Amino acid sequence: MWKGFFYNYDIIYIIADEVDLIGTRINIRNEDVYIFPLNLDKDLIKLLFVNYIGKVNEINNRDAKYHTLLNNCTTNIFDIAKKTYPDLRFDWKIMVSGYAFKYCFQLGFIDQKYISNKVKLPIVDIGDQFFSKKIRAQLNNI
């Protein structure tokens, strides 16, 4: 952890599908995984995606170094979100990864029902052709 304060690590973006990202965490690493759908209109979601890909291209052309507080996974997402939604204000919860979802909730980007009824995603075989539908079915149970 301490090395992260001294820019010892490169920032990388991993582009993968949900089976790879979520399935690996649930089935192989045995991590707790939760999904928080965003309350955003489709045009804003598209712009967020375009800006996200723009950030990927940016670090492909110019190296970026990780910093535990100033340049981490959530501060990077905040920068992309700020470009997408300029009225977004910085909050300390952005610097502490485990609190970013609470900030999104405060802004109304996540529905209350997903916060108060947080459901851990169940183990779903990553080879299951209905993987995506099964993890989303959990949201319908809330």
N, CA, C and O atoms as a GROMACS GRO file, in nm:
protein
  568
    1MET      N    1   0.082  -0.119   0.000
    1MET     CA    2   0.000   0.000   0.000
    1MET      C    3   0.087   0.126   0.000
    1MET      O    4   0.056   0.222  -0.071
    2TRP      N    5   0.193   0.127   0.077
    2TRP     CA    6   0.274   0.248   0.088
    2TRP      C    7   0.339   0.286  -0.044
    2TRP      O    8   0.356   0.404  -0.074
    3LYS      N    9   0.376   0.186  -0.123
    3LYS     CA   10   0.439   0.217  -0.252
    3LYS      C   11   0.344   0.296  -0.342
    3LYS      O   12   0.389   0.372  -0.428
    4GLY      N   13   0.214   0.280  -0.321
    4GLY     CA   14   0.115   0.352  -0.400
    4GLY      C   15   0.118   0.503  -0.378
    4GLY      O   16   0.068   0.578  -0.461
    5PHE      N   17   0.176   0.547  -0.269
    5PHE     CA   18   0.188   0.690  -0.242
    5PHE      C   19   0.306   0.753  -0.316
    5PHE      O   20   0.320   0.875  -0.317
    6PHE      N   21   0.390   0.671  -0.378
    6PHE     CA   22   0.512   0.721  -0.440
    6PHE      C   23   0.518   0.694  -0.590
    6PHE      O   24   0.626   0.683  -0.647
    7TYR      N   25   0.403   0.684  -0.653
    7TYR     CA   26   0.393   0.670  -0.799
    7TYR      C   27   0.478   0.555  -0.853
    7TYR      O   28   0.544   0.569  -0.955
    8ASN      N   29   0.475   0.441  -0.784
    8ASN     CA   30   0.553   0.325  -0.827
    8ASN      C   31   0.480   0.236  -0.926
    8ASN      O   32   0.542   0.148  -0.986
    9TYR      N   33   0.352   0.258  -0.945
    9TYR     CA   34   0.274   0.167  -1.030
    9TYR      C   35   0.215   0.242  -1.149
    9TYR      O   36   0.178   0.358  -1.140
   10ASP      N   37   0.207   0.172  -1.261
   10ASP     CA   38   0.143   0.228  -1.379
   10ASP      C   39  -0.008   0.216  -1.366
   10ASP      O   40  -0.058   0.121  -1.305
   11ILE      N   41  -0.080   0.312  -1.422
   11ILE     CA   42  -0.225   0.301  -1.433
   11ILE      C   43  -0.253   0.219  -1.558
   11ILE      O   44  -0.196   0.243  -1.664
   12ILE      N   45  -0.340   0.121  -1.545
   12ILE     CA   46  -0.384   0.044  -1.661
   12ILE      C   47  -0.536   0.035  -1.658
   12ILE      O   48  -0.598   0.037  -1.552
   13TYR      N   49  -0.594   0.024  -1.773
   13TYR     CA   50  -0.737   0.000  -1.786
   13TYR      C   51  -0.753  -0.138  -1.848
   13TYR      O   52  -0.688  -0.170  -1.948
   14ILE      N   53  -0.838  -0.218  -1.789
   14ILE     CA   54  -0.864  -0.350  -1.843
   14ILE      C   55  -1.001  -0.347  -1.910
   14ILE      O   56  -1.102  -0.320  -1.845
   15ILE      N   57  -1.002  -0.375  -2.037
   15ILE     CA   58  -1.125  -0.377  -2.113
   15ILE      C   59  -1.167  -0.524  -2.125
   15ILE      O   60  -1.097  -0.604  -2.188
   16ALA      N   61  -1.280  -0.557  -2.065
   16ALA     CA   62  -1.325  -0.695  -2.064
   16ALA      C   63  -1.476  -0.698  -2.050
   16ALA      O   64  -1.539  -0.596  -2.020
   17ASP      N   65  -1.533  -0.814  -2.073
   17ASP     CA   66  -1.677  -0.826  -2.055
   17ASP      C   67  -1.708  -0.861  -1.909
   17ASP      O   68  -1.618  -0.891  -1.830
   18GLU      N   69  -1.835  -0.858  -1.875
   18GLU     CA   70  -1.874  -0.880  -1.736
   18GLU      C   71  -1.848  -1.022  -1.689
   18GLU      O   72  -1.827  -1.045  -1.570
   19VAL      N   73  -1.850  -1.118  -1.780
   19VAL     CA   74  -1.821  -1.256  -1.741
   19VAL      C   75  -1.677  -1.262  -1.689
   19VAL      O   76  -1.650  -1.324  -1.586
   20ASP      N   77  -1.586  -1.197  -1.760
   20ASP     CA   78  -1.447  -1.198  -1.720
   20ASP      C   79  -1.427  -1.119  -1.590
   20ASP      O   80  -1.364  -1.169  -1.496
   21LEU      N   81  -1.479  -0.998  -1.583
   21LEU     CA   82  -1.455  -0.914  -1.466
   21LEU      C   83  -1.531  -0.959  -1.342
   21LEU      O   84  -1.473  -0.978  -1.235
   22ILE      N   85  -1.661  -0.977  -1.356
   22ILE     CA   86  -1.744  -1.015  -1.241
   22ILE      C   87  -1.728  -1.163  -1.211
   22ILE      O   88  -1.714  -1.202  -1.095
   23GLY      N   89  -1.731  -1.246  -1.314
   23GLY     CA   90  -1.720  -1.390  -1.294
   23GLY      C   91  -1.590  -1.430  -1.226
   23GLY      O   92  -1.590  -1.518  -1.140
   24THR      N   93  -1.480  -1.367  -1.263
   24THR     CA   94  -1.352  -1.396  -1.200
   24THR      C   95  -1.356  -1.362  -1.051
   24THR      O   96  -1.307  -1.440  -0.968
   25ARG      N   97  -1.414  -1.248  -1.018
   25ARG     CA   98  -1.418  -1.207  -0.877
   25ARG      C   99  -1.510  -1.296  -0.793
   25ARG      O  100  -1.480  -1.327  -0.678
   26ILE      N  101  -1.622  -1.337  -0.851
   26ILE     CA  102  -1.717  -1.420  -0.777
   26ILE      C  103  -1.668  -1.565  -0.768
   26ILE      O  104  -1.661  -1.621  -0.658
   27ASN      N  105  -1.635  -1.623  -0.881
   27ASN     CA  106  -1.608  -1.767  -0.888
   27ASN      C  107  -1.466  -1.807  -0.852
   27ASN      O  108  -1.445  -1.913  -0.793
   28ILE      N  109  -1.369  -1.725  -0.885
   28ILE     CA  110  -1.229  -1.764  -0.865
   28ILE      C  111  -1.171  -1.700  -0.739
   28ILE      O  112  -1.108  -1.768  -0.657
   29ARG      N  113  -1.192  -1.569  -0.724
   29ARG     CA  114  -1.135  -1.499  -0.608
   29ARG      C  115  -1.226  -1.504  -0.485
   29ARG      O  116  -1.183  -1.469  -0.375
   30ASN      N  117  -1.348  -1.548  -0.503
   30ASN     CA  118  -1.446  -1.557  -0.394
   30ASN      C  119  -1.466  -1.422  -0.325
   30ASN      O  120  -1.477  -1.415  -0.202
   31GLU      N  121  -1.471  -1.315  -0.404
   31GLU     CA  122  -1.493  -1.180  -0.351
   31GLU      C  123  -1.642  -1.150  -0.348
   31GLU      O  124  -1.722  -1.209  -0.421
   32ASP      N  125  -1.678  -1.056  -0.262
   32ASP     CA  126  -1.816  -1.006  -0.260
   32ASP      C  127  -1.831  -0.906  -0.374
   32ASP      O  128  -1.752  -0.812  -0.385
   33VAL      N  129  -1.932  -0.924  -0.458
   33VAL     CA  130  -1.956  -0.836  -0.571
   33VAL      C  131  -2.100  -0.788  -0.566
   33VAL      O  132  -2.192  -0.868  -0.544
   34TYR      N  133  -2.119  -0.659  -0.586
   34TYR     CA  134  -2.251  -0.598  -0.586
   34TYR      C  135  -2.267  -0.516  -0.713
   34TYR      O  136  -2.168  -0.463  -0.766
   35ILE      N  137  -2.388  -0.505  -0.762
   35ILE     CA  138  -2.415  -0.422  -0.879
   35ILE      C  139  -2.506  -0.307  -0.834
   35ILE      O  140  -2.606  -0.328  -0.766
   36PHE      N  141  -2.468  -0.187  -0.874
   36PHE     CA  142  -2.549  -0.068  -0.846
   36PHE      C  143  -2.583  -0.001  -0.979
   36PHE      O  144  -2.502   0.076  -1.031
   37PRO      N  145  -2.700  -0.028  -1.036
   37PRO     CA  146  -2.737   0.036  -1.162
   37PRO      C  147  -2.744   0.187  -1.147
   37PRO      O  148  -2.792   0.238  -1.045
   38LEU      N  149  -2.698   0.258  -1.246
   38LEU     CA  150  -2.699   0.404  -1.242
   38LEU      C  151  -2.830   0.460  -1.297
   38LEU      O  152  -2.883   0.409  -1.396
   39ASN      N  153  -2.881   0.564  -1.232
   39ASN     CA  154  -3.000   0.636  -1.279
   39ASN      C  155  -2.956   0.747  -1.374
   39ASN      O  156  -2.954   0.864  -1.336
   40LEU      N  157  -2.920   0.712  -1.494
   40LEU     CA  158  -2.878   0.811  -1.594
   40LEU      C  159  -2.953   0.785  -1.723
   40LEU      O  160  -2.988   0.672  -1.754
   41ASP      N  161  -2.978   0.893  -1.798
   41ASP     CA  162  -3.045   0.871  -1.926
   41ASP      C  163  -2.945   0.814  -2.027
   41ASP      O  164  -2.824   0.822  -2.008
   42LYS      N  165  -2.998   0.756  -2.133
   42LYS     CA  166  -2.915   0.683  -2.230
   42LYS      C  167  -2.810   0.771  -2.296
   42LYS      O  168  -2.698   0.726  -2.320
   43ASP      N  169  -2.844   0.896  -2.325
   43ASP     CA  170  -2.746   0.984  -2.389
   43ASP      C  171  -2.627   1.011  -2.297
   43ASP      O  172  -2.513   1.017  -2.342
   44LEU      N  173  -2.655   1.027  -2.168
   44LEU     CA  174  -2.547   1.049  -2.071
   44LEU      C  175  -2.461   0.923  -2.055
   44LEU      O  176  -2.339   0.932  -2.041
   45ILE      N  177  -2.524   0.808  -2.058
   45ILE     CA  178  -2.450   0.682  -2.049
   45ILE      C  179  -2.359   0.665  -2.170
   45ILE      O  180  -2.244   0.623  -2.157
   46LYS      N  181  -2.410   0.699  -2.288
   46LYS     CA  182  -2.328   0.690  -2.410
   46LYS      C  183  -2.209   0.784  -2.403
   46LYS      O  184  -2.097   0.747  -2.438
   47LEU      N  185  -2.233   0.908  -2.356
   47LEU     CA  186  -2.125   1.005  -2.344
   47LEU      C  187  -2.022   0.959  -2.240
   47LEU      O  188  -1.902   0.976  -2.261
   48LEU      N  189  -2.069   0.902  -2.130
   48LEU     CA  190  -1.979   0.848  -2.028
   48LEU      C  191  -1.890   0.740  -2.088
   48LEU      O  192  -1.770   0.736  -2.062
   49PHE      N  193  -1.949   0.652  -2.168
   49PHE     CA  194  -1.873   0.545  -2.233
   49PHE      C  195  -1.768   0.603  -2.330
   49PHE      O  196  -1.653   0.560  -2.329
   50VAL      N  197  -1.808   0.699  -2.411
   50VAL     CA  198  -1.715   0.761  -2.506
   50VAL      C  199  -1.600   0.828  -2.431
   50VAL      O  200  -1.484   0.817  -2.472
   51ASN      N  201  -1.630   0.897  -2.321
   51ASN     CA  202  -1.525   0.962  -2.242
   51ASN      C  203  -1.434   0.860  -2.174
   51ASN      O  204  -1.314   0.882  -2.159
   52TYR      N  205  -1.492   0.748  -2.134
   52TYR     CA  206  -1.414   0.640  -2.074
   52TYR      C  207  -1.313   0.586  -2.176
   52TYR      O  208  -1.195   0.570  -2.144
   53ILE      N  209  -1.359   0.558  -2.296
   53ILE     CA  210  -1.269   0.510  -2.402
   53ILE      C  211  -1.164   0.615  -2.437
   53ILE      O  212  -1.050   0.582  -2.466
   54GLY      N  213  -1.204   0.743  -2.433
   54GLY     CA  214  -1.108   0.851  -2.455
   54GLY      C  215  -0.996   0.848  -2.352
   54GLY      O  216  -0.880   0.870  -2.385
   55LYS      N  217  -1.031   0.820  -2.226
   55LYS     CA  218  -0.930   0.811  -2.119
   55LYS      C  219  -0.837   0.692  -2.144
   55LYS      O  220  -0.716   0.702  -2.123
   56VAL      N  221  -0.893   0.581  -2.189
   56VAL     CA  222  -0.811   0.464  -2.221
   56VAL      C  223  -0.710   0.500  -2.330
   56VAL      O  224  -0.592   0.468  -2.319
   57ASN      N  225  -0.756   0.568  -2.434
   57ASN     CA  226  -0.667   0.609  -2.542
   57ASN      C  227  -0.562   0.708  -2.493
   57ASN      O  228  -0.447   0.705  -2.537
   58GLU      N  229  -0.602   0.795  -2.402
   58GLU     CA  230  -0.509   0.895  -2.346
   58GLU      C  231  -0.392   0.827  -2.276
   58GLU      O  232  -0.276   0.862  -2.298
   59ILE      N  233  -0.421   0.729  -2.189
   59ILE     CA  234  -0.310   0.664  -2.118
   59ILE      C  235  -0.235   0.566  -2.208
   59ILE      O  236  -0.122   0.528  -2.177
   60ASN      N  237  -0.295   0.526  -2.318
   60ASN     CA  238  -0.223   0.446  -2.416
   60ASN      C  239  -0.114   0.531  -2.483
   60ASN      O  240  -0.008   0.480  -2.518
   61ASN      N  241  -0.143   0.660  -2.500
   61ASN     CA  242  -0.049   0.750  -2.565
   61ASN      C  243   0.049   0.816  -2.467
   61ASN      O  244   0.155   0.864  -2.508
   62ARG      N  245   0.013   0.819  -2.338
   62ARG     CA  246   0.096   0.885  -2.237
   62ARG      C  247   0.081   0.808  -2.107
   62ARG      O  248  -0.028   0.797  -2.052
   63ASP      N  249   0.194   0.756  -2.057
   63ASP     CA  250   0.190   0.678  -1.932
   63ASP      C  251   0.131   0.760  -1.818
   63ASP      O  252   0.149   0.881  -1.810
   64ALA      N  253   0.061   0.691  -1.731
   64ALA     CA  254   0.007   0.753  -1.610
   64ALA      C  255   0.047   0.667  -1.491
   64ALA      O  256   0.049   0.544  -1.501
   65LYS      N  257   0.079   0.731  -1.380
   65LYS     CA  258   0.121   0.659  -1.260
   65LYS      C  259   0.012   0.664  -1.154
   65LYS      O  260  -0.056   0.765  -1.136
   66TYR      N  261  -0.004   0.553  -1.086
   66TYR     CA  262  -0.101   0.538  -0.978
   66TYR      C  263  -0.052   0.611  -0.853
   66TYR      O  264   0.067   0.609  -0.822
   67HIS      N  265  -0.145   0.674  -0.784
   67HIS     CA  266  -0.119   0.731  -0.651
   67HIS      C  267  -0.237   0.692  -0.563
   67HIS      O  268  -0.352   0.710  -0.602
   68THR      N  269  -0.209   0.640  -0.446
   68THR     CA  270  -0.312   0.585  -0.358
   68THR      C  271  -0.428   0.682  -0.334
   68THR      O  272  -0.543   0.639  -0.328
   69LEU      N  273  -0.400   0.811  -0.321
   69LEU     CA  274  -0.506   0.909  -0.296
   69LEU      C  275  -0.542   0.994  -0.417
   69LEU      O  276  -0.659   1.024  -0.438
   70LEU      N  277  -0.443   1.032  -0.495
   70LEU     CA  278  -0.466   1.133  -0.598
   70LEU      C  279  -0.496   1.079  -0.738
   70LEU      O  280  -0.557   1.148  -0.819
   71ASN      N  281  -0.454   0.958  -0.766
   71ASN     CA  282  -0.474   0.902  -0.900
   71ASN      C  283  -0.500   0.752  -0.886
   71ASN      O  284  -0.414   0.669  -0.919
   72ASN      N  285  -0.619   0.719  -0.838
   72ASN     CA  286  -0.654   0.579  -0.815
   72ASN      C  287  -0.776   0.542  -0.900
   72ASN      O  288  -0.818   0.620  -0.986
   73CYS      N  289  -0.833   0.426  -0.876
   73CYS     CA  290  -0.944   0.380  -0.962
   73CYS      C  291  -1.064   0.474  -0.953
   73CYS      O  292  -1.127   0.501  -1.055
   74THR      N  293  -1.098   0.523  -0.835
   74THR     CA  294  -1.216   0.608  -0.825
   74THR      C  295  -1.189   0.753  -0.867
   74THR      O  296  -1.279   0.818  -0.920
   75THR      N  297  -1.068   0.804  -0.843
   75THR     CA  298  -1.041   0.941  -0.889
   75THR      C  299  -1.038   0.946  -1.041
   75THR      O  300  -1.078   1.046  -1.101
   76ASN      N  301  -0.991   0.838  -1.104
   76ASN     CA  302  -0.993   0.832  -1.251
   76ASN      C  303  -1.136   0.830  -1.303
   76ASN      O  304  -1.167   0.899  -1.400
   77ILE      N  305  -1.221   0.752  -1.240
   77ILE     CA  306  -1.361   0.747  -1.282
   77ILE      C  307  -1.427   0.882  -1.258
   77ILE      O  308  -1.509   0.926  -1.339
   78PHE      N  309  -1.392   0.948  -1.148
   78PHE     CA  310  -1.446   1.082  -1.122
   78PHE      C  311  -1.407   1.178  -1.234
   78PHE      O  312  -1.490   1.256  -1.280
   79ASP      N  313  -1.283   1.174  -1.277
   79ASP     CA  314  -1.237   1.263  -1.385
   79ASP      C  315  -1.318   1.240  -1.513
   79ASP      O  316  -1.355   1.335  -1.582
   80ILE      N  317  -1.345   1.114  -1.543
   80ILE     CA  318  -1.425   1.081  -1.660
   80ILE      C  319  -1.569   1.129  -1.642
   80ILE      O  320  -1.629   1.186  -1.733
   81ALA      N  321  -1.623   1.106  -1.523
   81ALA     CA  322  -1.760   1.150  -1.494
   81ALA      C  323  -1.772   1.301  -1.498
   81ALA      O  324  -1.872   1.354  -1.545
   82LYS      N  325  -1.671   1.372  -1.450
   82LYS     CA  326  -1.670   1.519  -1.449
   82LYS      C  327  -1.671   1.573  -1.593
   82LYS      O  328  -1.736   1.673  -1.622
   83LYS      N  329  -1.599   1.507  -1.679
   83LYS     CA  330  -1.598   1.546  -1.820
   83LYS      C  331  -1.736   1.524  -1.882
   83LYS      O  332  -1.780   1.601  -1.967
   84THR      N  333  -1.802   1.419  -1.838
   84THR     CA  334  -1.935   1.384  -1.888
   84THR      C  335  -2.043   1.472  -1.828
   84THR      O  336  -2.137   1.513  -1.896
   85TYR      N  337  -2.029   1.501  -1.700
   85TYR     CA  338  -2.131   1.573  -1.622
   85TYR      C  339  -2.058   1.686  -1.548
   85TYR      O  340  -2.024   1.670  -1.431
   86PRO      N  341  -2.034   1.801  -1.615
   86PRO     CA  342  -1.949   1.908  -1.560
   86PRO      C  343  -1.993   1.964  -1.425
   86PRO      O  344  -1.911   2.021  -1.353
   87ASP      N  345  -2.121   1.950  -1.388
   87ASP     CA  346  -2.167   2.002  -1.259
   87ASP      C  347  -2.126   1.914  -1.140
   87ASP      O  348  -2.149   1.952  -1.026
   88LEU      N  349  -2.067   1.801  -1.166
   88LEU     CA  350  -2.026   1.709  -1.061
   88LEU      C  351  -1.922   1.775  -0.972
   88LEU      O  352  -1.826   1.835  -1.021
   89ARG      N  353  -1.940   1.766  -0.841
   89ARG     CA  354  -1.849   1.826  -0.744
   89ARG      C  355  -1.765   1.718  -0.676
   89ARG      O  356  -1.810   1.606  -0.654
   90PHE      N  357  -1.642   1.755  -0.645
   90PHE     CA  358  -1.553   1.660  -0.577
   90PHE      C  359  -1.599   1.640  -0.432
   90PHE      O  360  -1.649   1.732  -0.368
   91ASP      N  361  -1.580   1.518  -0.382
   91ASP     CA  362  -1.614   1.483  -0.245
   91ASP      C  363  -1.505   1.389  -0.194
   91ASP      O  364  -1.446   1.314  -0.272
   92TRP      N  365  -1.479   1.390  -0.067
   92TRP     CA  366  -1.375   1.305  -0.009
   92TRP      C  367  -1.400   1.157  -0.038
   92TRP      O  368  -1.306   1.078  -0.041
   93LYS      N  369  -1.526   1.119  -0.059
   93LYS     CA  370  -1.560   0.979  -0.084
   93LYS      C  371  -1.498   0.927  -0.214
   93LYS      O  372  -1.485   0.807  -0.234
   94ILE      N  373  -1.462   1.019  -0.302
   94ILE     CA  374  -1.399   0.981  -0.429
   94ILE      C  375  -1.258   0.926  -0.403
   94ILE      O  376  -1.213   0.836  -0.473
   95MET      N  377  -1.190   0.980  -0.304
   95MET     CA  378  -1.053   0.939  -0.276
   95MET      C  379  -1.046   0.805  -0.203
   95MET      O  380  -0.941   0.740  -0.203
   96VAL      N  381  -1.155   0.765  -0.142
   96VAL     CA  382  -1.157   0.640  -0.065
   96VAL      C  383  -1.251   0.544  -0.138
   96VAL      O  384  -1.373   0.556  -0.129
   97SER      N  385  -1.193   0.451  -0.209
   97SER     CA  386  -1.266   0.366  -0.304
   97SER      C  387  -1.395   0.306  -0.250
   97SER      O  388  -1.495   0.305  -0.321
   98GLY      N  389  -1.397   0.258  -0.129
   98GLY     CA  390  -1.515   0.191  -0.075
   98GLY      C  391  -1.633   0.282  -0.049
   98GLY      O  392  -1.740   0.234  -0.013
   99TYR      N  393  -1.616   0.413  -0.066
   99TYR     CA  394  -1.723   0.508  -0.038
   99TYR      C  395  -1.780   0.574  -0.162
   99TYR      O  396  -1.876   0.651  -0.152
  100ALA      N  397  -1.724   0.548  -0.278
  100ALA     CA  398  -1.767   0.615  -0.401
  100ALA      C  399  -1.914   0.588  -0.431
  100ALA      O  400  -1.986   0.678  -0.477
  101PHE      N  401  -1.961   0.465  -0.406
  101PHE     CA  402  -2.101   0.434  -0.435
  101PHE      C  403  -2.194   0.516  -0.346
  101PHE      O  404  -2.305   0.549  -0.388
  102LYS      N  405  -2.151   0.550  -0.224
  102LYS     CA  406  -2.234   0.632  -0.135
  102LYS      C  407  -2.247   0.774  -0.190
  102LYS      O  408  -2.352   0.837  -0.179
  103TYR      N  409  -2.140   0.823  -0.248
  103TYR     CA  410  -2.144   0.956  -0.310
  103TYR      C  411  -2.239   0.955  -0.429
  103TYR      O  412  -2.318   1.048  -0.446
  104CYS      N  413  -2.232   0.851  -0.511
  104CYS     CA  414  -2.324   0.839  -0.625
  104CYS      C  415  -2.469   0.832  -0.577
  104CYS      O  416  -2.558   0.888  -0.640
  105PHE      N  417  -2.491   0.763  -0.466
  105PHE     CA  418  -2.626   0.757  -0.408
  105PHE      C  419  -2.672   0.896  -0.365
  105PHE      O  420  -2.785   0.936  -0.393
  106GLN      N  421  -2.585   0.970  -0.296
  106GLN     CA  422  -2.620   1.105  -0.250
  106GLN      C  423  -2.658   1.196  -0.366
  106GLN      O  424  -2.742   1.284  -0.351
  107LEU      N  425  -2.596   1.176  -0.480
  107LEU     CA  426  -2.625   1.257  -0.598
  107LEU      C  427  -2.750   1.211  -0.672
  107LEU      O  428  -2.796   1.277  -0.765
  108GLY      N  429  -2.805   1.097  -0.631
  108GLY     CA  430  -2.924   1.044  -0.697
  108GLY      C  431  -2.893   0.956  -0.816
  108GLY      O  432  -2.983   0.921  -0.893
  109PHE      N  433  -2.765   0.920  -0.834
  109PHE     CA  434  -2.726   0.836  -0.947
  109PHE      C  435  -2.755   0.688  -0.922
  109PHE      O  436  -2.758   0.608  -1.016
  110ILE      N  437  -2.778   0.652  -0.794
  110ILE     CA  438  -2.812   0.514  -0.758
  110ILE      C  439  -2.939   0.518  -0.676
  110ILE      O  440  -2.951   0.598  -0.583
  111ASP      N  441  -3.034   0.433  -0.709
  111ASP     CA  442  -3.162   0.427  -0.640
  111ASP      C  443  -3.145   0.375  -0.497
  111ASP      O  444  -3.065   0.285  -0.472
  112GLN      N  445  -3.221   0.433  -0.405
  112GLN     CA  446  -3.218   0.395  -0.264
  112GLN      C  447  -3.237   0.245  -0.243
  112GLN      O  448  -3.173   0.187  -0.155
  113LYS      N  449  -3.322   0.182  -0.320
  113LYS     CA  450  -3.351   0.040  -0.298
  113LYS      C  451  -3.227  -0.047  -0.314
  113LYS      O  452  -3.218  -0.153  -0.252
  114TYR      N  453  -3.131  -0.004  -0.398
  114TYR     CA  454  -3.011  -0.084  -0.418
  114TYR      C  455  -2.912  -0.065  -0.303
  114TYR      O  456  -2.830  -0.153  -0.275
  115ILE      N  457  -2.920   0.050  -0.236
  115ILE     CA  458  -2.831   0.076  -0.122
  115ILE      C  459  -2.881   0.003   0.002
  115ILE      O  460  -2.804  -0.065   0.070
  116SER      N  461  -3.009   0.017   0.031
  116SER     CA  462  -3.062  -0.041   0.154
  116SER      C  463  -3.084  -0.192   0.143
  116SER      O  464  -3.092  -0.260   0.246
  117ASN      N  465  -3.094  -0.245   0.023
  117ASN     CA  466  -3.114  -0.390   0.004
  117ASN      C  467  -2.997  -0.450  -0.073
  117ASN      O  468  -3.016  -0.533  -0.163
  118LYS      N  469  -2.878  -0.410  -0.037
  118LYS     CA  470  -2.758  -0.454  -0.108
  118LYS      C  471  -2.754  -0.607  -0.112
  118LYS      O  472  -2.753  -0.672  -0.008
  119VAL      N  473  -2.751  -0.662  -0.232
  119VAL     CA  474  -2.752  -0.807  -0.250
  119VAL      C  475  -2.621  -0.850  -0.315
  119VAL      O  476  -2.584  -0.802  -0.422
  120LYS      N  477  -2.553  -0.939  -0.247
  120LYS     CA  478  -2.430  -0.996  -0.302
  120LYS      C  479  -2.466  -1.085  -0.420
  120LYS      O  480  -2.559  -1.165  -0.412
  121LEU      N  481  -2.394  -1.071  -0.529
  121LEU     CA  482  -2.419  -1.156  -0.646
  121LEU      C  483  -2.382  -1.300  -0.613
  121LEU      O  484  -2.279  -1.325  -0.550
  122PRO      N  485  -2.466  -1.393  -0.654
  122PRO     CA  486  -2.438  -1.534  -0.626
  122PRO      C  487  -2.332  -1.588  -0.722
  122PRO      O  488  -2.302  -1.527  -0.825
  123ILE      N  489  -2.277  -1.702  -0.688
  123ILE     CA  490  -2.184  -1.768  -0.779
  123ILE      C  491  -2.263  -1.813  -0.902
  123ILE      O  492  -2.364  -1.883  -0.891
  124VAL      N  493  -2.216  -1.770  -1.017
  124VAL     CA  494  -2.277  -1.810  -1.145
  124VAL      C  495  -2.162  -1.862  -1.231
  124VAL      O  496  -2.062  -1.794  -1.249
  125ASP      N  497  -2.178  -1.981  -1.281
  125ASP     CA  498  -2.075  -2.043  -1.364
  125ASP      C  499  -2.040  -1.951  -1.480
  125ASP      O  500  -2.128  -1.909  -1.555
  126ILE      N  501  -1.911  -1.918  -1.494
  126ILE     CA  502  -1.870  -1.826  -1.600
  126ILE      C  503  -1.888  -1.885  -1.739
  126ILE      O  504  -1.881  -1.813  -1.839
  127GLY      N  505  -1.910  -2.015  -1.747
  127GLY     CA  506  -1.938  -2.078  -1.876
  127GLY      C  507  -2.086  -2.078  -1.910
  127GLY      O  508  -2.125  -2.120  -2.019
  128ASP      N  509  -2.169  -2.030  -1.819
  128ASP     CA  510  -2.315  -2.029  -1.839
  128ASP      C  511  -2.351  -1.923  -1.943
  128ASP      O  512  -2.317  -1.806  -1.927
  129GLN      N  513  -2.418  -1.964  -2.049
  129GLN     CA  514  -2.455  -1.869  -2.156
  129GLN      C  515  -2.552  -1.761  -2.108
  129GLN      O  516  -2.568  -1.659  -2.175
  130PHE      N  517  -2.616  -1.783  -1.993
  130PHE     CA  518  -2.711  -1.686  -1.938
  130PHE      C  519  -2.652  -1.608  -1.821
  130PHE      O  520  -2.726  -1.554  -1.739
  131PHE      N  521  -2.520  -1.603  -1.812
  131PHE     CA  522  -2.451  -1.536  -1.702
  131PHE      C  523  -2.505  -1.395  -1.680
  131PHE      O  524  -2.544  -1.359  -1.569
  132SER      N  525  -2.508  -1.315  -1.786
  132SER     CA  526  -2.551  -1.175  -1.774
  132SER      C  527  -2.694  -1.164  -1.724
  132SER      O  528  -2.725  -1.079  -1.639
  133LYS      N  529  -2.781  -1.248  -1.775
  133LYS     CA  530  -2.921  -1.245  -1.731
  133LYS      C  531  -2.935  -1.286  -1.585
  133LYS      O  532  -3.016  -1.230  -1.512
  134LYS      N  533  -2.857  -1.383  -1.543
  134LYS     CA  534  -2.866  -1.432  -1.406
  134LYS      C  535  -2.819  -1.328  -1.305
  134LYS      O  536  -2.880  -1.312  -1.199
  135ILE      N  537  -2.710  -1.256  -1.336
  135ILE     CA  538  -2.665  -1.156  -1.240
  135ILE      C  539  -2.762  -1.038  -1.235
  135ILE      O  540  -2.780  -0.978  -1.129
  136ARG      N  541  -2.824  -1.005  -1.347
  136ARG     CA  542  -2.921  -0.897  -1.347
  136ARG      C  543  -3.053  -0.938  -1.282
  136ARG      O  544  -3.126  -0.852  -1.230
  137ALA      N  545  -3.084  -1.065  -1.284
  137ALA     CA  546  -3.206  -1.115  -1.218
  137ALA      C  547  -3.203  -1.084  -1.069
  137ALA      O  548  -3.308  -1.066  -1.007
  138GLN      N  549  -3.085  -1.078  -1.013
  138GLN     CA  550  -3.072  -1.043  -0.870
  138GLN      C  551  -3.127  -0.903  -0.844
  138GLN      O  552  -3.183  -0.877  -0.737
  139LEU      N  553  -3.111  -0.814  -0.939
  139LEU     CA  554  -3.160  -0.676  -0.924
  139LEU      C  555  -3.314  -0.674  -0.922
  139LEU      O  556  -3.374  -0.592  -0.854
  140ASN      N  557  -3.374  -0.764  -0.996
  140ASN     CA  558  -3.521  -0.770  -1.001
  140ASN      C  559  -3.581  -0.822  -0.871
  140ASN      O  560  -3.699  -0.802  -0.843
  141ASN      N  561  -3.498  -0.890  -0.791
  141ASN     CA  562  -3.544  -0.944  -0.663
  141ASN      C  563  -3.546  -0.838  -0.553
  141ASN      O  564  -3.594  -0.863  -0.443
  142ILE      N  565  -3.494  -0.721  -0.582
  142ILE     CA  566  -3.488  -0.615  -0.480
  142ILE      C  567  -3.615  -0.534  -0.481
  142ILE      O  568  -3.629  -0.440  -0.403
   0.00000   0.00000   0.00000
